[in-house]
Amino acid sequence: MKDIVLSSKTNKLEQDPYIYQLQDVPEPELFREMFPYTETPKIAFNYRRVPENMPEDIFITDTSFRDGQQSRAPYTTEQMVHIYELLHRLGGPNGMIRQTEFFVYSEKDRKALEKCLELGYRFPEITTWIRASKKDFELVKSIGIKETGILVSCSDYHIFHKMGLTRRQALDKYLGIVSECIEAGLRPRCHFEDITRADFYGFVVPFANSLMKLSKESGVPVKIRACDTMGYGVPYPGAALPRSVSGIIYGLQHYSDVPSEMIEWHGHNDFYKGVVNATTAWMYGASAVNCSLLGIGERTGNVPLEAMVFEYASLRGTLNGMDTRVITEIAEYIQNETAYSIPPMTPFVGSNFNLTRAGIHADGMMKDPEIYNIFDTSTILNRPPKVSITNTSGVAGVAFWVNEYRRRHGEAELPKNDDAIQRIYDSVMAEYDGGRVTMMTDEELEAKYKECIG
């Protein structure tokens, strides 16, 4: 039984009688009550709530060049360098985007990594993700990288069914790999794959304890990335492990003494919970949330980096040096230069993000943009609010489009009842009365404007 000790985290006397040992079970624990497979997954509650413990320093890490490249056409070297520069500008001088990770297996990826290193930016720090071998460790070290990610799958789905190992064999293998990484002079970042289907007290905590012991003995920090590989994590207070995000973060801190700055959350969006799960990880003690630009990633994607920029600002009341206007530059660059199509309804970056179609909304926007615009998108994202013109836009919609066009060209606004606006509206409605069903393009409206204004 543990002694009563004064906690450095809570400054209270605490007694925890549990010292978790590896449970080397003969059969895999698949949590079939929660994950029946032929039915939708179940969310169980045990009503055990853990305290919030948001770290003083919270930040974002990026996986656009690693996880983000696994689900789209690969970037060219030049594109990767330019996006890295944009990440640097977005994250600002305080390193709000602290790190970004690269593959190192292809000549193209190594060349991009080396060109990014040549820029000399402190942030985002360049790290790697590699196979666990001495050869790869030496390769990374020779390039000048200080930290690398290592895959250490922790659910029985992976340990038993993918690798064909027992828990003891997996733990011993992982510890050997991490030791080799440290001996090579690198900081290991251990990717706890599939943590939201893992036996938390039977494998995750004993493994994390062993890693923290290894870190203490070597004097090298060992980071744990908690990977919600399948998006099963839930943010609800009182939810049971292994799906509880707060329970996972609290458990790593409380039972394994993992410092906040060594805990990173990596989520996926399979059940639409990517962003809220990442925020929950911050709130309960993880310093880092791992994201990708535009949420591009495996299957339904990763946590969108731009979303966590605004989550940070909402929670802390400041951008801490981040330049949110760069988000629009990033979206335009990726869409225009890499042939990636951003879904129109995507928050902050999609073409419909601050676009209104209804005439009554356009009328409100003309009177006061705050009525239908979530914030000053012109200032914060360099994206003025827009309207699209259809048969439901009304005169107000046409007037809004015309005046936005005139503002861009340094001309004074026209009142909604101006004869020219009415002529444009009549011309638009004549097309819809004739059977048109598609939205008017900006090019078509510009032509009508020039025709009617004269």
C-alpha positions as CSV (number, residue, x, y, z in Angstrom):
1,M,0.0,0.0,0.0
2,K,1.3,3.5,-0.9
3,D,2.1,5.9,1.9
4,I,0.1,9.1,2.4
5,V,1.9,11.8,0.5
6,L,1.6,15.5,-0.1
7,S,0.6,16.0,-3.8
8,S,2.6,18.6,-5.7
9,K,-0.4,19.0,-8.0
10,T,-3.2,19.5,-5.5
11,N,-1.2,20.5,-2.4
12,K,-3.2,18.1,-0.4
13,L,-2.4,14.8,1.4
14,E,-3.4,11.9,-0.8
15,Q,-3.5,8.2,-0.4
16,D,-3.8,5.8,-3.4
17,P,-3.7,2.2,-2.4
18,Y,-3.5,1.0,-6.1
19,I,-0.2,0.2,-7.7
20,Y,-1.1,-1.1,-11.2
21,Q,0.9,-4.1,-12.5
22,L,0.8,-5.4,-16.0
23,Q,-2.1,-7.9,-16.5
24,D,-0.7,-10.4,-18.9
25,V,-4.1,-12.0,-19.8
26,P,-4.3,-15.2,-21.9
27,E,-7.1,-13.8,-24.1
28,P,-7.5,-10.3,-25.5
29,E,-9.9,-7.9,-23.8
30,L,-11.9,-6.4,-26.6
31,F,-14.6,-4.7,-24.5
32,R,-17.4,-6.3,-26.6
33,E,-20.1,-4.7,-24.5
34,M,-18.9,-1.3,-25.8
35,F,-17.7,-2.4,-29.2
36,P,-20.0,-5.1,-30.5
37,Y,-18.9,-4.4,-34.1
38,T,-22.2,-5.6,-35.7
39,E,-23.9,-2.7,-33.8
40,T,-22.9,0.9,-33.2
41,P,-20.4,1.4,-30.3
42,K,-21.9,1.9,-26.9
43,I,-21.0,4.7,-24.4
44,A,-21.0,3.4,-20.8
45,F,-21.0,5.5,-17.7
46,N,-19.6,4.7,-14.2
47,Y,-20.1,8.3,-12.9
48,R,-16.5,8.6,-11.8
49,R,-15.6,12.2,-12.3
50,V,-12.1,13.5,-12.3
51,P,-10.9,17.1,-11.7
52,E,-10.2,19.6,-14.4
53,N,-6.5,20.5,-14.5
54,M,-5.7,22.7,-17.5
55,P,-2.0,23.3,-17.8
56,E,-0.6,26.8,-17.8
57,D,1.0,26.2,-21.1
58,I,-1.2,24.6,-23.8
59,F,-0.3,24.5,-27.4
60,I,-0.8,22.8,-30.8
61,T,1.3,20.3,-32.6
62,D,0.9,19.5,-36.3
63,T,0.8,16.2,-38.3
64,S,-0.1,17.6,-41.7
65,F,3.0,16.2,-43.3
66,R,2.6,12.8,-41.7
67,D,-1.0,11.7,-40.9
68,G,-2.3,14.4,-43.3
69,Q,-0.4,13.0,-46.2
70,Q,-1.7,9.4,-45.7
71,S,-5.1,10.3,-47.0
72,R,-4.5,12.6,-50.0
73,A,-2.1,13.1,-52.9
74,P,1.4,13.7,-51.5
75,Y,2.7,17.3,-51.4
76,T,5.6,18.2,-53.5
77,T,8.8,19.3,-51.8
78,E,8.1,23.0,-52.7
79,Q,4.5,22.7,-51.4
80,M,5.7,21.2,-48.1
81,V,8.3,24.0,-47.6
82,H,5.7,26.7,-48.4
83,I,3.1,25.2,-46.0
84,Y,5.8,24.9,-43.3
85,E,6.4,28.6,-43.7
86,L,2.7,29.3,-43.4
87,L,2.5,27.2,-40.2
88,H,5.4,29.3,-38.8
89,R,3.5,32.5,-39.5
90,L,0.2,31.2,-38.2
91,G,1.8,29.9,-34.9
92,G,3.5,33.2,-34.2
93,P,6.6,34.0,-32.2
94,N,5.4,32.3,-29.0
95,G,5.3,28.8,-30.7
96,M,1.6,28.2,-30.4
97,I,2.2,25.6,-33.2
98,R,5.0,24.0,-31.3
99,Q,6.0,21.1,-33.5
100,T,5.3,19.4,-36.9
101,E,6.3,15.9,-37.9
102,F,7.7,14.5,-41.2
103,F,8.2,11.1,-42.8
104,V,11.8,10.5,-43.7
105,Y,11.6,7.4,-45.9
106,S,11.4,9.0,-49.4
107,E,14.0,11.2,-50.9
108,K,11.3,13.9,-51.5
109,D,10.3,13.9,-47.8
110,R,13.9,14.1,-46.6
111,K,14.6,16.9,-49.0
112,A,11.6,18.8,-47.8
113,L,12.6,18.3,-44.2
114,E,16.1,19.5,-44.9
115,K,14.9,22.6,-46.7
116,C,12.6,23.4,-43.8
117,L,15.4,23.0,-41.4
118,E,17.5,25.4,-43.4
119,L,14.9,28.1,-42.8
120,G,16.1,28.2,-39.2
121,Y,12.7,28.6,-37.5
122,R,12.5,27.8,-33.9
123,F,8.8,27.0,-34.3
124,P,7.3,24.7,-35.3
125,E,10.1,22.4,-34.3
126,I,10.6,19.6,-36.9
127,T,10.2,16.1,-35.6
128,T,9.8,12.7,-37.3
129,W,7.8,9.5,-37.3
130,I,9.8,6.4,-38.0
131,R,9.8,2.6,-37.9
132,A,11.4,1.4,-34.7
133,S,14.9,0.3,-35.8
134,K,18.5,1.3,-35.0
135,K,19.1,2.2,-38.6
136,D,16.2,4.6,-38.6
137,F,17.2,6.2,-35.3
138,E,20.7,6.8,-36.7
139,L,19.2,8.3,-39.9
140,V,17.1,10.7,-38.0
141,K,19.9,11.8,-35.7
142,S,22.2,12.4,-38.7
143,I,19.7,14.8,-40.1
144,G,19.7,16.8,-36.9
145,I,16.3,15.9,-35.5
146,K,16.0,15.8,-31.7
147,E,12.6,14.1,-31.3
148,T,10.9,11.2,-33.1
149,G,7.6,9.4,-32.8
150,I,7.5,5.7,-32.2
151,L,4.4,3.5,-32.7
152,V,3.5,1.6,-29.6
153,S,0.0,0.1,-30.1
154,C,-1.7,-0.5,-26.8
155,S,-5.1,-2.1,-27.4
156,D,-5.5,-5.9,-27.4
157,Y,-6.9,-5.5,-30.9
158,H,-3.4,-4.6,-32.0
159,I,-1.3,-6.5,-29.6
160,F,-3.0,-9.9,-30.0
161,H,-4.7,-9.6,-33.4
162,K,-2.3,-7.4,-35.5
163,M,1.1,-8.2,-33.9
164,G,0.4,-11.7,-32.6
165,L,2.0,-10.9,-29.2
166,T,1.0,-11.1,-25.5
167,R,0.9,-8.0,-23.4
168,R,4.2,-8.9,-21.7
169,Q,5.9,-9.4,-25.1
170,A,4.6,-6.2,-26.4
171,L,5.6,-4.2,-23.3
172,D,9.1,-5.7,-23.4
173,K,9.5,-5.0,-27.1
174,Y,8.3,-1.4,-26.7
175,L,10.7,-0.7,-23.8
176,G,13.6,-2.1,-25.8
177,I,12.8,0.2,-28.7
178,V,12.4,3.3,-26.5
179,S,15.7,2.5,-24.8
180,E,17.4,2.2,-28.2
181,C,15.9,5.6,-29.2
182,I,17.3,7.2,-26.0
183,E,20.7,5.5,-26.6
184,A,20.8,7.0,-30.1
185,G,20.5,10.5,-28.5
186,L,16.8,11.1,-29.4
187,R,13.8,12.1,-27.4
188,P,11.1,9.5,-27.9
189,R,7.5,10.3,-28.4
190,C,5.5,7.2,-27.8
191,H,2.3,7.0,-29.9
192,F,-0.1,5.0,-27.7
193,E,-2.2,3.8,-30.7
194,D,-5.8,2.8,-30.1
195,I,-5.8,4.0,-26.5
196,T,-9.6,4.3,-26.4
197,R,-10.0,0.5,-26.9
198,A,-7.1,-0.4,-24.5
199,D,-7.2,-2.0,-21.1
200,F,-6.2,1.2,-19.2
201,Y,-5.3,-0.3,-15.8
202,G,-4.1,-3.6,-17.2
203,F,-1.7,-2.3,-19.8
204,V,-1.7,1.5,-20.4
205,V,-0.8,2.5,-16.9
206,P,1.8,-0.2,-16.2
207,F,3.4,0.7,-19.6
208,A,3.4,4.4,-18.8
209,N,4.9,3.7,-15.4
210,S,7.7,1.8,-17.1
211,L,8.3,4.7,-19.5
212,M,8.4,7.3,-16.7
213,K,10.9,5.1,-14.8
214,L,13.1,4.8,-17.9
215,S,12.8,8.6,-18.4
216,K,13.9,9.2,-14.8
217,E,16.8,6.8,-15.0
218,S,18.1,8.3,-18.4
219,G,17.3,11.9,-17.7
220,V,15.6,12.1,-21.1
221,P,12.0,13.2,-21.3
222,V,9.6,10.6,-22.8
223,K,6.4,12.0,-24.3
224,I,3.2,10.1,-24.5
225,R,0.8,10.8,-27.4
226,A,-2.6,9.4,-26.5
227,C,-4.0,8.3,-29.9
228,D,-7.8,8.1,-30.3
229,T,-7.1,6.1,-33.5
230,M,-10.7,5.3,-34.3
231,G,-12.4,8.4,-32.8
232,Y,-14.1,6.4,-30.0
233,G,-13.2,8.9,-27.3
234,V,-16.0,10.8,-25.6
235,P,-15.8,14.1,-23.6
236,Y,-18.7,13.4,-21.2
237,P,-18.1,13.7,-17.5
238,G,-18.7,10.3,-15.8
239,A,-18.1,8.2,-18.9
240,A,-16.3,4.9,-18.3
241,L,-12.8,4.0,-19.6
242,P,-11.5,3.3,-22.0
243,R,-13.6,5.8,-23.9
244,S,-13.4,8.7,-21.4
245,V,-11.0,11.4,-22.6
246,S,-10.8,13.0,-19.2
247,G,-10.3,9.6,-17.5
248,I,-7.4,8.9,-19.9
249,I,-5.6,12.2,-19.3
250,Y,-6.2,12.1,-15.5
251,G,-5.1,8.5,-15.3
252,L,-1.8,9.2,-17.1
253,Q,-1.1,12.0,-14.7
254,H,-2.4,10.6,-11.4
255,Y,-1.4,6.9,-11.7
256,S,1.8,7.3,-13.9
257,D,3.0,10.8,-12.9
258,V,3.3,11.8,-16.6
259,P,3.8,15.6,-16.6
260,S,1.3,17.7,-18.6
261,E,4.0,18.9,-21.0
262,M,4.7,15.3,-21.9
263,I,1.0,14.4,-22.7
264,E,-0.3,15.0,-26.2
265,W,-3.8,14.1,-27.5
266,H,-4.2,12.9,-31.1
267,G,-7.8,12.5,-32.1
268,H,-9.8,11.4,-35.1
269,N,-13.3,12.6,-36.2
270,D,-15.1,9.3,-36.9
271,F,-18.0,10.3,-34.6
272,Y,-17.8,14.1,-35.0
273,K,-16.0,14.5,-31.7
274,G,-12.5,15.4,-32.8
275,V,-12.5,19.0,-31.7
276,V,-14.4,18.6,-28.4
277,N,-12.3,15.7,-27.4
278,A,-9.1,17.7,-28.1
279,T,-10.4,20.6,-26.0
280,T,-11.4,18.1,-23.2
281,A,-7.8,16.8,-23.2
282,W,-6.5,20.3,-22.8
283,M,-9.0,21.0,-19.9
284,Y,-8.0,17.9,-18.0
285,G,-4.2,18.1,-18.2
286,A,-2.7,17.6,-21.7
287,S,-0.5,20.4,-22.8
288,A,-0.6,19.5,-26.5
289,V,-3.2,18.6,-29.0
290,N,-2.1,17.1,-32.3
291,C,-3.8,18.4,-35.4
292,S,-3.7,18.6,-39.2
293,L,-4.4,21.5,-41.5
294,L,-8.1,21.5,-42.6
295,G,-8.5,18.2,-40.6
296,I,-7.0,16.2,-43.5
297,G,-6.2,12.7,-42.2
298,E,-7.0,9.0,-42.1
299,R,-10.7,8.2,-42.9
300,T,-12.8,11.1,-41.5
301,G,-9.7,13.1,-40.7
302,N,-7.8,14.5,-37.7
303,V,-8.6,17.4,-35.4
304,P,-8.5,20.5,-37.7
305,L,-5.6,22.7,-36.7
306,E,-7.5,25.9,-37.5
307,A,-10.3,24.8,-35.2
308,M,-8.0,24.5,-32.2
309,V,-6.6,28.0,-32.9
310,F,-10.1,29.3,-32.2
311,E,-10.6,26.9,-29.3
312,Y,-7.5,28.3,-27.7
313,A,-8.6,31.9,-28.3
314,S,-12.0,31.1,-26.8
315,L,-10.6,29.5,-23.7
316,R,-7.7,31.9,-23.0
317,G,-9.2,35.2,-24.4
318,T,-6.1,35.8,-26.5
319,L,-4.4,34.5,-29.7
320,N,-1.0,34.6,-27.9
321,G,0.7,35.8,-31.1
322,M,-1.1,33.6,-33.7
323,D,-2.0,35.3,-37.0
324,T,-5.4,33.9,-37.9
325,R,-5.4,35.7,-41.3
326,V,-2.9,33.1,-42.4
327,I,-5.6,30.4,-42.1
328,T,-7.2,31.9,-45.2
329,E,-3.9,31.9,-47.0
330,I,-3.4,28.2,-46.1
331,A,-6.8,27.2,-47.3
332,E,-6.4,29.1,-50.6
333,Y,-3.0,27.7,-51.2
334,I,-3.9,24.0,-50.5
335,Q,-7.0,24.3,-52.6
336,N,-5.4,26.2,-55.5
337,E,-1.9,24.7,-55.6
338,T,-2.4,21.1,-54.5
339,A,-5.7,20.2,-56.2
340,Y,-7.4,19.5,-52.8
341,S,-11.1,20.4,-52.7
342,I,-12.3,21.8,-49.4
343,P,-15.9,20.9,-48.6
344,P,-17.9,24.2,-49.0
345,M,-19.5,24.0,-45.5
346,T,-16.2,23.6,-43.6
347,P,-16.0,26.1,-40.8
348,F,-13.5,29.0,-41.2
349,V,-12.1,27.8,-44.6
350,G,-15.0,26.5,-46.7
351,S,-16.5,28.7,-49.5
352,N,-19.9,28.7,-47.7
353,F,-18.4,29.5,-44.2
354,N,-19.6,33.2,-44.1
355,L,-21.9,33.1,-47.1
356,T,-25.6,33.7,-46.9
357,R,-28.2,32.9,-49.4
358,A,-31.5,34.0,-47.9
359,G,-32.7,37.5,-48.7
360,I,-33.9,38.1,-45.2
361,H,-30.4,37.3,-43.9
362,A,-28.8,39.6,-46.5
363,D,-31.0,42.4,-45.4
364,G,-29.9,41.9,-41.8
365,M,-26.3,41.8,-42.9
366,M,-26.7,45.2,-44.7
367,K,-28.1,46.7,-41.5
368,D,-25.5,45.1,-39.2
369,P,-23.1,42.3,-40.1
370,E,-23.1,41.1,-36.5
371,I,-26.6,39.8,-37.0
372,Y,-25.5,36.9,-39.2
373,N,-21.7,36.8,-39.1
374,I,-20.1,34.8,-36.3
375,F,-17.3,37.4,-35.8
376,D,-15.5,40.1,-37.8
377,T,-14.3,37.7,-40.5
378,S,-12.8,40.6,-42.5
379,T,-10.4,41.5,-39.7
380,I,-9.8,38.1,-38.1
381,L,-9.6,35.9,-41.3
382,N,-9.3,38.5,-44.1
383,R,-12.6,37.1,-45.4
384,P,-15.5,39.6,-45.8
385,P,-19.0,38.1,-45.4
386,K,-20.6,37.3,-48.8
387,V,-24.0,36.5,-50.2
388,S,-24.9,34.1,-53.0
389,I,-27.6,35.1,-55.4
390,T,-30.4,32.8,-56.2
391,N,-34.2,33.2,-56.7
392,T,-34.6,33.5,-52.9
393,S,-32.0,36.2,-52.4
394,G,-34.4,39.2,-52.9
395,V,-33.4,42.8,-53.7
396,A,-31.5,42.8,-50.3
397,G,-29.2,40.0,-51.5
398,V,-28.5,41.7,-54.8
399,A,-27.8,45.0,-53.0
400,F,-25.4,43.3,-50.6
401,W,-23.5,41.8,-53.5
402,V,-23.4,45.0,-55.4
403,N,-22.1,47.0,-52.4
404,E,-19.5,44.5,-51.6
405,Y,-18.3,44.7,-55.2
406,R,-18.3,48.5,-55.1
407,R,-16.3,48.5,-51.8
408,R,-13.6,46.3,-53.4
409,H,-13.3,48.9,-56.2
410,G,-13.3,52.0,-53.9
411,E,-16.8,53.1,-54.8
412,A,-19.6,54.4,-52.5
413,E,-22.4,52.1,-51.5
414,L,-25.9,52.3,-53.1
415,P,-29.2,52.2,-51.2
416,K,-31.3,49.1,-51.6
417,N,-33.9,51.0,-53.5
418,D,-31.5,52.4,-56.1
419,D,-32.8,51.9,-59.7
420,A,-29.6,50.2,-60.8
421,I,-30.0,47.5,-58.1
422,Q,-33.6,47.0,-59.1
423,R,-32.6,46.5,-62.7
424,I,-30.0,43.9,-61.7
425,Y,-32.5,42.2,-59.6
426,D,-35.1,42.1,-62.4
427,S,-32.4,40.7,-64.8
428,V,-31.6,37.9,-62.2
429,M,-35.2,37.0,-61.6
430,A,-35.9,36.9,-65.4
431,E,-33.4,34.0,-65.6
432,Y,-35.0,32.1,-62.8
433,D,-38.5,32.7,-64.2
434,G,-37.1,31.2,-67.4
435,G,-36.3,28.0,-65.6
436,R,-32.8,28.5,-64.2
437,V,-32.1,26.5,-61.0
438,T,-28.4,27.1,-60.3
439,M,-26.7,29.8,-58.3
440,M,-25.5,33.0,-60.1
441,T,-21.7,33.1,-60.3
442,D,-19.7,36.2,-59.4
443,E,-18.7,36.5,-63.1
444,E,-22.3,36.6,-64.2
445,L,-23.3,39.1,-61.6
446,E,-20.3,41.3,-62.5
447,A,-21.5,41.3,-66.1
448,K,-25.0,42.2,-65.1
449,Y,-23.7,45.0,-62.8
450,K,-21.6,46.5,-65.6
451,E,-24.6,46.3,-68.0
452,C,-27.1,47.9,-65.6
453,I,-24.8,50.5,-64.1
454,G,-23.7,51.7,-67.6
